Structures are given as C-alpha cells and as structure tokens.
C-alpha cells in the first residue's frame, strides 16, 4: 500500500480514522504529521490535522518488528470495565446547584489561568442525574482534550474531587468540548465493528490498543450482540486492552 493521507480534528482523530478505514490497529501503522491542524478562534478559521500513513509491514526491514497477535486467554467478564466515575452512594439532589456550578467554574478557571489558556466555561445542572455538565470552548481545545481524551478525563476527575469536597450531596461533574465524547464513542464503535470483521475474515484474535475502562466498555457493548465474536480484557492498567476473538 502506498502512503495515504487522513485528516481529522486532531492528529489523534486522523490516526483513529486511518485505523478504521484500513482495518488495522495503530501499532501496525507508521505515520508522519503533514499538518498539525488548529481549532481556530471559537471554531472560526479552524484547520484539520493531516497525517500520511503507511503500513509498517510494507516498510523495508519492518516485517520482523511486527508482533504476533495475542493468544487467546480465558475471557474476563465485561462488568470489570464499568466507567470509573461511579456514584459511590445513592445520591441526593443538590440543594444549591448555582453555588456548586460556581465552584466548578472557579476551579476550572484557576486551572486554565495557570495553563495560560483562553477558555469559555458553560455549565448547567441536570437534576435527574444530579450532574453538573460542563462545556468548554476556546482556540486551543486540542491541548485540553489530550491524547485519546486523557487530559480531558484527568481534568474531569479533578473537578469531581474539587466539587465533592465542598458539597454534602455527591454530585458528578461531566466535562466535554467540541462534542469530543460523542465523536470518540462513535469512532470506537466503528473501530470495534471493523476489527470484528477482521477477526471473522482471518479467524484470528485481534488485540486493540490500551484504553481506559470507559472506552473498553464501549468496545464490549458495541460487540455484545455479535453472533460470531466475543470480547475480553487483558493486561494491567494503564496497559489494559480489549481482545476480540471468535466464539467457540
């Protein structure tokens, strides 16, 4: 395969798009960044990231470096991969959501000021889920998202800690920007289906790259009703990953 170019809102999105279209995992690809891309000011004047991708197996002397796919091991139940932000106790509704929203906004503002980032923070309170939803906007959201959303997840985790030290009722904080979480979920679901097709075609298991508990759960759920393949997790955090195998 000659080198192909893929684009996305970030280099990470472009790389994920390449894995989905080519039906391989990211460790089987080599790439160079053609254009880093930028989000512009509030989405105006934004440029997509562009990468040039090639299969490692087609590079000179690369064949010996291609790892064999992981052997099948005993399945691990899906329930281990529940989202790590579970409510620790039965929650009660906030008595003063406005004060809680202000506390979250102040915490995030202090973080972004320290990072010297220009960020607009919008919050709303979901009474049914007892959740404060936060949407971030600004010219450098790629920095806040981080690799595979790792920075965004860390920021969300810290915001949860900061808020729940100040309120009596456990309240969840969810942070998103540029609709990243929905887009990432759709990308993972597409990846799961493409890798499942590869397993059915080659009759060999496929190991996906390391993912956090929430993303592994997306993969499990995307394939839970598939008649021909099953999924389980292997490895230790932070290198735990999903393996897709044929059903026996």
N, C-alpha and C positions, 0 to 999 in steps of 0.2 A: 504494500500500500504506500503510495506517495504521500508526502506530508499534506495534511488537511488543516484548514483553519476553522476554529469555532469561536463563537462570541457569546457574551453574557454580561450581566450587570457587574460582575466581578470576575477576576481570574478563576476563583473557585467555582462560580456558576458555569463558566465556559468549560472548565475541566470536567465538571459533572455532566454537562451536555455531551461532551465527547465520549464519556464512558457509556452513556445511554445509547447514543447513535451507533457506536462501534461494537457494543455488546461485550465490553471488557471492563475490568476493574482498573482503578487509577494506577496501581503498581505495575501494570503492563504497558503503560504509556510513558513516553518521554515528550517533553514539550518545551517550547520557548515562548516567552511573552512578547508578542508583537506590539500590543497596546495595552497599557495598564488600565485605561479607562478612568472616568471620573463621573461623579454623580451630579456635577453642576451645582448651581445655587437653587435649592428647593426644586430640583428636578429639571431646571431650565438649562439648556446647553450641555446636558449630560452626554457622555461618550461611553460606548460599550467597551469592555475589555476584549481583546482578541489574542488567542494563542494559536501557535502552529504545532500540530500534534503528529506524532509518528509512533507506530507500534515498536516496542523495544525488541521484539523477536525479529524484526526486519532490519535492525541496525547491525553493522559489522561487529562480529565477536560478542554479540549480546545474548546469543542463544543460551550460553552456559549459565547466564545470570538469571534466567527466567526460572522462578521457583515452581516446583510441583504443587499442584493444588492440594489443599489439606485433606488428609484421610478422614473418612467418616468416623465420628466418635459417637458415644452414647448421647441421645438427644437430651437437651435441657429444656425444662418447661418454660413456656412463654411468660408465665407470671413473674419470673425473676426480672424481667425487663420493664417493669412498670415505671412510669415517669417519676423521677426522683423528687419532684416537688409535691409530694402528697400532703394533704392536710393532716397534721399529727393528732388532731382530736376533732370531734364533731363541732363545727364552727357555729358561732352566733353572728348575727348581722351587726355591722358596725353601728355604734350609737352616734358617732360623729364622723361621717365619711369625708366631709370637707377638710377637717383637720388632718385626717390620715392622708388624703390626697396631697395636701400642702407639705406634709412631712416627706413624702416620697419625692415630690418635686424639688424640695430643698436639698435632699440628699443627692439626687442626680445632678442638680445644678452645681453643687460643690465638686462632684467628680469631674464634670465636664470643664469647669473652670480650671481645675488642676491640670487637666489634659490640654487646655487652651483650645477647646473645640467650641464652635458655634452651633448650638443645638436648640431647637424649639421643642418644648416638652408639653404634650397634651395628655390629660388624664381624665378618666371617667370611672364611675363606680358601678359595678354590676351587682345589684342587690341579691339576685338569685344565686349567684356563685360566690358571693362575698369576696369579690375580686376587684382590685384596682387595675384597670387596663391602662397601659402607658404607650403612647405612640411618639416616636422620636423623628425629627426631620432636621435636615441640615446638609451642608455641602460635602461632608466627609463621613457619610454613614458607613462606608466600607470599613473604616477603622473600627467603628463601634460593633459592627457585625463580626469581624474577625474571621479566622479560618473555620469554615463549616459552622459559623454561628457561635464559636467558643467564647468570644469576648462578650457577645450579647447575653449568652447564658450565664456567664460569671457576673455580669452587671445585674441581671435579674435576681440571681441568688443573693447578692449583697444587698439589693434593695429590699428583698424579703426579710433578711436579718435585721436591717436597719428599722424597718417599719414595725416588726413584731416585738421589738424591744420597747416600743413606745405605746402600743395599744394592748388592751387586755384580751380582745377578741382576735383569735388567729385569723389573719387576712392574707390572701395570696396576692402577689404582685406579678403581673404578666407584662413583659416589655417586648415591643416589636418596632420595626422600622421598615419602611418601603415594602410592606407586606411580605417580609422575608420569610416568616414562619410558614405561611400558607404555600409560598413558592417552593420552599425547601421540602415540605411534606409531599407536594406533587412530584418533585424531582425524585425523591426517594421511592415513591410508589412506582414510578416509571422504571427506575433502576431495578427494583425488585422483579417486575414483570419481565424485563429484558434478560436478567440473569436467570430467571426461572426457565425461560425459553432455551437459553444456552444449556442448562442442565438437562432438559428433556432431549435436546438435539444430540449432545455429546455423551449423555449418560454418565457424566462425571460430576462430582460435587464442586461447587464454587464457593470460595471464601471471599466475603466482601471486606472492605477496609474497616478499620476500627471506627466505632461510632459510640456516641453516648447512649444511655439507657432509653431515652425517649426515641431517638432515631432508630435504634434496634427494634423497638416496639412497633414503629411504623412499618418496617420491613416484615416483621412477623404477621401483623394484621393484614397487610396487603396480600399475603400468600396463604392465609389460614384456611381459605376455602378451595385452594387449588387441589385438583384431584390427583395430581401426579408428583408434586414435590412437597417437601416439608422443610421446616427451618429450625435451627437451634443455635445457641450462642456458645462460643469457645473463648478461652483466654482470660486473663486478669485485667482489671481496669488499670490504666486507661486504654489498654490494647484489646479489649474485648470486642469481638466481631461476630457477625452472623454468618453461618454456613448454610447453604441451600443444597439439599440432597434429594435424590429420587425416593419416593415412598417404596417400601418393600412390599 
